[in-house]
Amino acid sequence: MAARPPAHTLDPRKTPGQKRSAATVAAVLEAAARILETEGLEGYTTNAVAQHAGVSIGSLYQYFSSKDAITKALMIRETAALLADVAVIDVEAGGRAGLQRLIEVAVAYQFRRPALARLLDLEERRLPVDQEMQRVGEQLARTLQRCLDAPDMAAMSHSPFAAGDLLAIMKGLVDAAGDRGERDNATLVARVHRAVFGYLEHVPA
């Protein structure tokens, strides 16, 4: 197994301040995503990314020190899209509906670009991105807790660990489906729904 690189070496070398530099970074990240989707980790090099992005290798290195740094930025880009969908979940409409929507969002994220999601899940275990992923988990857990605290969920017994347990159930089922290369969105949503609401119906207070 490859050694874990130091966390600080994966930070961007500089933040794009102008539209042109922002466009360069966006092109690099999308090129990286497409290479991972089509060629996997074997074809994933900084030279390949620069070529696919239509930028010089020197321009790439202005922003990213390595392909691992690109991968980290790509993880942040993808999870930002997930969190944007989570942020607009309307818990005021009911906790049950909000929880169902959270399940749908999690599954949709996995299936939006499934090959990319699978590889980023693998790289997440190797790279030192703990703090970034912890922030994602915390935001998901907060939304989940808001669902559990909604009036229509009051009849269900919740342990103090319910939000964490449910998040682990959702992540475990969704990630496992991704690892298996599943493609049936509706079936996975139904399975996660059964697991989540089955937990809530049977867990002791």
C-alpha angles and dihedrals in degrees: 000000000000117000116259110253118230111271095234093058090064095059116106113267090225139353116246109247102180134052092251094052091043088053090051092053091046091051091050093051094047091047089051091050093051093048091051090049096048106028104019124214092318093070095036109112133137090246091053092047092050091048093049091045092051093236133117119261087241091058090050092051091052087072107022129040095201145350088269088060089052090050092053092050089048091052090052091049093051096045090048088061090050093049091048089059091045092050093062096051105125107223089172087074088062139298094247092053090045092051091048089051091050089055091050092049092050092050093044090052091054093047099040091082102358099177091050093045092053094051093045089051088055093047091047088065091052104040126070096249096126096125094050094047091045089058090051091050092048093053092048090048091051092052090047091051091051088055091051092048094053116114095245090058095052093098091061118085114240126193116211086255096052098107093049092045093050092047089052091048092050094045093045095051095042095046092046091051089051092050089053092050095241117177105182105105097181094049093051092047089053092049094049090046091054092048095047098044092038088058091050093048096049108030112108118240 
